[in-house]
C-alpha cells in the first residue's frame, strides 16, 4: 500500500510543478488560484512521502519520489508547455527511470 502512496506522492509533485508552470504566465486571481493549487499539491506530496517512508526506506523512497516528479515534469513540459523533446533529453529521462528501477531491484 505504501508503494501506491509513494507513487501518488510523486504524481502530486508533478501536479505542483504544473501549477507553478501555469502560475508563471498568470496574473491577478488566476495567479492566486494556481499558487493555491501549488500549495495544495506540495502539502499532499510531502505528507504522502512522509507516510510512505514509514515502511519504505528513505534511501529508496526519496529517489523514487523525485524520479517520478522529474520524469513526469519533463513529459508535462513537452506536452503542455511546448518544451523540446530532444533525443538527449529523452535519453537521460529513460536513464533516470532505469536507475530508479535498478535501485528498487537491489
SEMI-955045 format. One line per 2 residues: number of its first residue (from 1); their letters; for each residue x, y, z of N, C-alpha, C, O, CB. Coordinates in pm, 1 decimal. Last residue first. Glycine has a CB too. Layout:
SEMI-955045
NUM	A	X,Y,Z,X,Y,Z,X,Y,Z,X,Y,Z,X,Y,Z  ...
END
This chain:
SEMI-955045
106	XX	1764.4,-367.8,-628.1,1869.1,-408.5,-533.4,1826.5,-366.0,-397.8,1898.3,-389.1,-300.5,2007.4,-348.3,-568.8  1536.0,-266.1,-745.1,1567.7,-407.5,-764.6,1674.3,-455.5,-666.0,1673.5,-571.7,-625.5,1614.9,-431.5,-907.8
104	XX	1544.4,5.1,-690.6,1439.1,-75.7,-627.2,1474.8,-224.0,-635.3,1446.7,-299.4,-542.1,1301.5,-49.7,-694.8  1757.1,71.4,-856.8,1766.5,95.3,-713.5,1664.6,12.1,-637.6,1695.2,-44.6,-532.8,1746.9,243.1,-682.6
102	XX	1645.8,11.7,-1108.4,1761.9,-62.3,-1057.8,1778.9,-48.2,-907.8,1811.5,-145.1,-839.2,1887.5,-15.5,-1127.0  1451.9,209.1,-1119.1,1410.0,69.4,-1119.9,1523.2,-18.4,-1067.3,1499.4,-111.8,-990.8,1368.2,25.1,-1262.3
100	XX	1626.0,428.7,-1123.6,1530.8,413.1,-1012.4,1481.8,269.0,-1003.9,1471.3,213.0,-894.8,1410.5,509.2,-1029.4  1758.7,388.1,-1365.3,1835.0,389.8,-1240.5,1743.5,370.3,-1120.1,1780.7,302.1,-1024.6,1912.4,521.3,-1227.1
98	XX	1544.3,414.0,-1545.1,1616.7,287.0,-1533.6,1697.1,278.4,-1405.1,1702.9,172.5,-1342.5,1709.1,268.4,-1652.3  1486.3,684.5,-1509.9,1385.9,584.7,-1473.4,1452.0,447.6,-1457.3,1418.6,373.3,-1364.9,1273.2,578.7,-1580.0
96	XX	1729.1,790.2,-1612.8,1686.5,817.6,-1476.1,1586.3,712.9,-1428.0,1600.1,659.2,-1318.1,1625.4,957.6,-1466.4  1717.4,701.7,-1878.4,1827.7,659.4,-1792.3,1791.8,678.3,-1644.9,1820.9,592.1,-1562.1,1955.6,737.9,-1826.3
94	XX	1496.1,846.5,-1962.1,1489.6,699.8,-1962.1,1599.7,642.7,-1872.8,1577.0,546.1,-1799.9,1502.6,644.0,-2106.5  1611.6,1100.5,-1937.0,1493.6,1066.6,-1857.1,1477.1,914.4,-1850.9,1447.1,860.0,-1744.7,1365.9,1133.0,-1916.4
92	XX	1815.8,1082.6,-2125.3,1850.6,1094.3,-1984.4,1731.1,1070.0,-1892.2,1749.0,1023.1,-1779.8,1908.8,1230.9,-1957.5  1663.7,1060.3,-2363.6,1761.4,958.0,-2326.0,1790.8,962.9,-2176.7,1790.8,859.8,-2109.4,1890.9,975.8,-2405.6
90	XX	1525.3,1302.9,-2372.1,1451.0,1178.5,-2351.9,1543.1,1064.3,-2308.7,1504.7,981.2,-2226.4,1376.9,1140.0,-2480.0  1750.4,1468.1,-2415.2,1659.8,1492.1,-2303.3,1581.1,1364.8,-2271.0,1572.2,1324.7,-2155.0,1563.5,1608.8,-2335.3
88	XX	1856.8,1368.0,-2652.4,1933.4,1362.2,-2527.6,1845.8,1384.4,-2405.8,1868.4,1322.1,-2302.1,2044.5,1464.9,-2529.5  1648.4,1422.5,-2842.2,1696.6,1286.6,-2816.4,1764.6,1278.2,-2680.6,1732.7,1189.4,-2601.5,1793.5,1242.0,-2926.6
86	XX	1403.0,1662.5,-2726.8,1525.8,1623.4,-2795.3,1565.4,1480.7,-2757.8,1522.0,1426.4,-2656.2,1639.6,1720.9,-2761.4  1148.1,1809.5,-2722.2,1164.1,1667.2,-2692.0,1285.9,1615.8,-2767.0,1273.6,1535.5,-2859.4,1036.1,1585.7,-2730.4
84	XX	1108.2,2138.7,-2580.7,1160.8,2048.3,-2683.0,1175.2,1904.0,-2632.7,1209.6,1880.1,-2517.0,1295.3,2098.9,-2731.7  785.1,2243.6,-2455.5,929.6,2231.2,-2441.6,981.7,2128.0,-2541.7,907.1,2039.3,-2583.2,967.9,2191.3,-2296.5
82	XX	510.8,2301.2,-2443.2,581.8,2313.7,-2570.0,732.9,2308.3,-2559.7,802.5,2362.3,-2645.7,543.6,2439.5,-2634.2  363.3,2252.8,-2220.0,431.2,2381.0,-2227.4,516.7,2398.3,-2352.7,587.0,2498.4,-2366.8,516.3,2398.6,-2106.8
80	XX	247.1,1997.0,-2239.8,164.7,2113.2,-2204.4,231.4,2248.2,-2228.3,163.1,2347.3,-2254.1,125.8,2103.8,-2061.3  444.5,1811.1,-2331.9,305.5,1803.5,-2377.0,230.2,1935.3,-2356.2,157.8,1980.0,-2445.1,233.6,1691.3,-2303.8
78	XX	687.6,1890.2,-2209.9,681.2,1863.5,-2353.8,537.1,1873.9,-2403.8,510.7,1937.7,-2505.8,739.1,1723.7,-2385.6  614.1,1915.1,-1942.9,675.1,2027.9,-2012.6,666.3,2012.0,-2163.6,640.9,2108.2,-2236.0,820.2,2043.4,-1970.5
76	XX	526.5,1655.1,-1888.9,432.4,1767.0,-1886.1,486.5,1888.1,-1961.2,413.3,1955.0,-2034.0,400.5,1805.5,-1742.2  776.4,1525.0,-1909.0,667.3,1489.0,-2000.6,563.3,1601.1,-2005.2,516.9,1638.1,-2113.1,600.7,1355.2,-1957.1
74	XX	908.7,1651.9,-1695.6,961.7,1663.0,-1831.9,852.6,1631.0,-1933.6,837.8,1701.8,-2033.2,1082.8,1568.5,-1851.5  746.7,1570.6,-1483.1,756.8,1712.5,-1515.5,812.8,1733.4,-1655.5,768.7,1823.6,-1726.7,844.1,1784.2,-1413.1
72	XX	789.5,1294.0,-1481.1,656.8,1347.3,-1507.4,658.7,1493.8,-1547.0,582.2,1536.8,-1633.4,570.1,1329.2,-1387.1  1062.8,1287.1,-1412.7,1016.6,1232.2,-1540.6,879.2,1288.0,-1577.4,855.8,1325.0,-1692.4,1011.3,1078.3,-1534.3
70	XX	1051.2,1416.6,-1156.9,1136.2,1465.5,-1266.1,1086.6,1417.1,-1401.4,1070.3,1496.4,-1494.1,1280.5,1420.9,-1245.1  864.8,1261.4,-1007.9,845.9,1405.4,-1028.1,924.9,1458.4,-1145.5,873.1,1536.4,-1225.3,884.5,1480.7,-904.1
68	XX	987.3,1014.4,-1016.0,852.3,1029.5,-1070.7,827.0,1176.2,-1101.5,774.5,1210.8,-1207.3,745.2,974.9,-971.9  1225.1,1091.0,-883.2,1228.4,1040.1,-1020.3,1093.5,1050.3,-1088.5,1084.9,1089.8,-1204.8,1274.9,896.6,-1021.5
66	XX	1140.7,1159.6,-628.6,1197.2,1264.2,-714.5,1203.1,1219.6,-860.0,1187.9,1301.6,-950.5,1337.1,1302.8,-666.4  1045.1,903.0,-548.5,958.5,1021.5,-546.1,1012.2,1129.9,-639.6,937.5,1185.4,-720.2,946.4,1076.6,-402.3
64	XX	1278.9,749.4,-567.7,1160.1,712.8,-646.4,1067.9,833.8,-658.6,1018.4,863.6,-767.4,1084.3,592.9,-581.1  1449.8,880.7,-380.8,1482.3,879.1,-524.6,1363.9,840.9,-613.5,1350.0,894.5,-723.5,1596.0,782.9,-550.0
62	XX	1285.9,833.3,-141.9,1314.5,967.7,-191.5,1356.8,967.7,-338.7,1304.2,1048.0,-415.8,1423.2,1031.9,-107.0  1276.1,550.7,-108.0,1154.7,629.3,-132.6,1186.1,765.2,-194.0,1119.3,807.4,-288.5,1077.5,648.4,-2.7
60	XX	1540.8,469.9,-53.7,1471.1,420.4,-172.3,1354.0,511.1,-207.1,1334.6,544.7,-323.9,1422.1,276.6,-150.2  1607.2,600.6,176.6,1706.4,596.6,69.5,1651.3,539.7,-59.8,1710.4,560.0,-165.8,1825.1,515.9,112.7
58	XX	1395.7,540.4,344.3,1401.9,675.2,286.5,1502.2,681.0,171.2,1483.5,758.7,77.6,1439.9,778.3,394.6  1228.5,230.7,303.2,1349.6,303.3,342.8,1358.6,437.8,270.0,1332.6,447.0,150.0,1475.3,218.3,313.7
56	XX	887.5,221.7,385.2,984.1,211.9,275.6,1109.2,288.2,318.8,1097.3,400.8,367.0,925.2,269.3,139.9  734.9,281.1,607.2,765.5,139.9,581.1,866.0,120.0,467.7,923.9,12.0,455.4,638.2,65.6,548.4
54	XX	737.7,554.0,626.2,717.5,478.5,749.8,750.4,330.8,730.4,789.2,262.7,825.3,573.5,494.0,798.7  744.6,672.3,383.3,874.1,635.8,442.2,859.1,569.8,579.2,959.0,533.7,641.4,962.3,759.2,454.4
52	XX	474.6,733.7,333.7,537.3,620.7,264.8,667.4,577.6,332.2,697.2,458.3,337.5,564.2,656.8,119.3  431.6,965.7,486.1,359.1,842.3,517.7,428.6,721.1,457.1,440.2,617.1,522.0,214.4,850.6,467.1
50	XX	597.9,1144.7,350.3,623.2,1116.1,491.5,553.1,987.7,535.2,608.7,909.7,612.5,577.2,1233.5,578.8  463.9,1146.1,103.6,601.6,1095.8,111.4,634.9,1058.7,255.5,693.5,953.4,280.5,702.4,1201.4,57.9
48	XX	225.3,1267.9,184.1,222.6,1129.7,136.9,362.2,1067.8,137.8,377.3,949.8,169.4,163.3,1123.0,-3.7  326.8,1523.4,251.9,257.4,1440.4,350.1,253.7,1293.6,310.7,276.1,1205.6,393.8,116.9,1490.7,369.6
46	XX	432.4,1610.6,5.5,520.4,1593.7,121.8,455.3,1503.7,227.8,521.7,1418.1,286.3,555.0,1731.3,183.0  195.5,1611.2,-151.8,314.3,1537.5,-191.6,405.0,1508.5,-72.4,448.8,1395.1,-52.5,390.7,1614.9,-297.6
44	XX	23.4,1785.4,-11.3,-13.1,1645.2,-35.5,109.8,1560.3,-66.0,125.7,1450.7,-12.1,-113.3,1635.2,-151.2  174.2,2023.0,-25.3,141.9,1963.2,104.2,102.9,1816.0,90.3,144.5,1732.3,170.5,28.8,2040.9,171.2
42	XX	179.6,2056.0,-305.8,303.5,2045.0,-229.4,277.3,1978.3,-94.6,350.1,1887.4,-54.8,367.1,2183.7,-209.1  -92.0,2079.7,-371.0,-15.6,1965.2,-421.7,114.9,1946.1,-346.0,157.2,1832.7,-323.7,13.4,1982.7,-570.1
40	XX	-144.3,2323.9,-231.8,-218.5,2201.1,-201.3,-139.7,2078.3,-246.9,-122.7,1983.6,-170.2,-357.6,2203.5,-268.9  33.3,2504.4,-358.9,45.0,2476.5,-215.6,-25.8,2347.2,-176.2,26.6,2269.6,-96.3,-11.6,2592.3,-135.2
38	XX	-63.1,2495.2,-624.5,76.3,2461.4,-594.5,91.5,2423.7,-447.2,154.8,2323.4,-414.4,169.7,2579.6,-629.4  -320.4,2595.1,-587.4,-301.3,2456.5,-631.8,-160.9,2407.4,-603.0,-141.1,2292.9,-562.4,-330.4,2444.0,-780.4
36	XX	-243.8,2856.1,-519.1,-318.5,2774.5,-424.0,-306.9,2626.6,-457.7,-286.3,2543.0,-369.7,-465.3,2816.3,-421.7  -128.7,2932.7,-758.7,-41.9,2920.8,-641.4,-111.9,2843.1,-529.4,-46.3,2772.0,-453.2,-0.1,3060.5,-591.0
34	XX	-357.4,2936.6,-918.5,-250.2,2842.4,-949.4,-155.7,2824.3,-831.0,-108.0,2713.7,-805.6,-172.2,2889.7,-1071.4  -496.2,3144.8,-782.6,-553.0,3010.7,-797.4,-446.6,2905.8,-824.4,-445.0,2799.7,-762.0,-654.8,3009.4,-909.1
32	XX	-326.0,3362.3,-812.8,-354.7,3313.5,-679.0,-413.8,3172.2,-684.0,-383.6,3089.5,-597.9,-450.7,3408.9,-607.1  -340.9,3388.9,-1092.4,-211.9,3358.5,-1028.5,-234.6,3301.6,-889.5,-170.3,3203.8,-851.2,-122.8,3484.9,-1020.6
30	XX	-609.5,3457.1,-1120.9,-561.2,3330.9,-1179.0,-428.5,3290.2,-1115.0,-405.8,3172.6,-1086.8,-544.8,3344.1,-1332.7  -619.1,3709.7,-1003.7,-686.6,3598.1,-937.2,-639.6,3463.6,-991.4,-630.6,3366.4,-916.5,-838.0,3610.5,-953.6
28	XX	-311.4,3825.8,-1138.3,-432.0,3852.1,-1060.7,-487.0,3728.6,-993.0,-412.7,3651.5,-932.2,-537.1,3911.1,-1148.4  -184.3,3613.3,-1398.4,-183.4,3737.8,-1321.3,-313.7,3747.2,-1243.1,-413.4,3684.0,-1278.1,-164.9,3862.3,-1414.4
26	XX	36.1,3363.3,-1541.4,-92.7,3413.9,-1493.9,-73.9,3545.2,-1417.9,37.0,3582.0,-1379.2,-162.1,3309.5,-1403.8  268.0,3235.6,-1606.8,206.2,3319.0,-1710.3,74.0,3381.6,-1667.0,7.0,3446.1,-1747.6,183.7,3237.3,-1834.1
24	XX	327.7,3095.0,-1374.3,430.6,3179.6,-1435.7,369.2,3277.9,-1535.3,414.8,3391.8,-1545.9,536.1,3092.7,-1506.0  123.9,2923.5,-1321.8,127.0,3049.7,-1246.7,226.3,3148.3,-1307.7,210.9,3269.7,-1294.3,163.1,3023.7,-1099.8
22	XX	196.7,2702.8,-1476.5,80.5,2783.1,-1516.2,79.6,2919.1,-1446.6,39.0,3018.9,-1506.1,-49.1,2707.9,-1484.9  416.9,2610.2,-1328.3,432.6,2649.5,-1468.3,317.7,2735.5,-1518.2,338.9,2830.4,-1593.7,445.0,2527.1,-1555.1
20	XX	289.8,2550.0,-1087.1,394.0,2652.5,-1089.8,417.3,2701.9,-1232.3,435.4,2821.6,-1254.5,525.0,2597.8,-1030.3  125.8,2341.5,-1169.6,65.7,2465.7,-1118.8,166.1,2579.5,-1121.5,131.3,2692.9,-1154.5,12.9,2446.0,-976.0
18	XX	328.8,2155.5,-1234.8,235.3,2202.6,-1337.0,172.1,2334.9,-1294.8,165.2,2429.1,-1373.7,125.9,2097.3,-1363.0  441.8,2111.2,-985.1,523.7,2177.0,-1087.8,436.0,2228.0,-1202.6,465.5,2332.2,-1261.3,631.1,2079.4,-1142.0
16	XX	230.2,1987.5,-855.3,272.8,2119.3,-809.8,365.8,2187.5,-908.6,368.5,2310.4,-915.3,340.7,2108.1,-675.9  204.1,1750.7,-1011.6,94.6,1846.9,-1001.5,141.2,1983.0,-955.6,97.5,2084.5,-1009.8,-10.6,1796.0,-907.7
14	XX	441.3,1622.0,-956.6,416.4,1666.1,-1093.7,305.6,1771.6,-1094.3,312.6,1869.6,-1168.4,378.1,1545.8,-1184.3  381.5,1568.0,-691.9,496.2,1653.7,-723.5,484.0,1706.3,-866.7,513.7,1822.8,-893.1,629.8,1576.0,-705.2
12	XX	175.3,1391.9,-726.6,144.2,1523.3,-668.4,259.6,1620.5,-690.0,238.2,1740.8,-704.7,113.6,1510.3,-517.8  324.6,1177.9,-816.5,232.5,1242.8,-910.8,188.2,1379.3,-858.8,166.2,1471.7,-937.2,109.5,1153.7,-935.8
10	XX	454.5,1114.2,-576.8,532.2,1157.8,-692.9,445.9,1228.4,-796.1,488.4,1327.0,-856.4,601.4,1039.2,-757.0  230.6,1034.5,-428.3,311.4,1148.1,-382.4,395.8,1203.0,-497.4,407.3,1324.5,-513.6,402.5,1106.2,-264.1
8	XX	156.7,808.3,-573.5,65.2,923.4,-570.8,139.5,1048.9,-524.9,114.6,1157.8,-576.5,-55.7,895.1,-477.2  380.0,651.0,-507.2,355.0,687.0,-647.2,261.7,807.6,-655.2,284.8,898.8,-734.6,294.6,567.2,-724.4
6	XX	340.7,624.6,-229.6,461.6,689.1,-281.3,443.1,732.8,-426.9,486.9,841.5,-464.6,581.8,594.1,-269.7  100.6,482.6,-223.2,106.8,616.0,-163.0,227.0,692.6,-216.3,217.0,811.9,-245.0,113.6,606.2,-9.3
4	XX	194.6,247.3,-337.2,91.2,324.3,-407.2,90.3,467.7,-354.5,80.4,562.8,-432.0,-49.1,258.5,-389.6  367.6,171.1,-136.8,422.1,198.9,-269.9,321.3,278.6,-352.7,359.4,367.0,-429.3,459.2,67.2,-342.5
2	XX	197.1,123.5,75.2,281.5,242.9,80.5,351.9,272.0,-51.5,392.0,385.8,-76.1,384.1,227.8,189.6  81.4,-120.1,0.0,0.0,0.0,0.0,85.9,126.7,0.0,52.6,225.0,-66.3,-92.7,-0.3,120.2
END
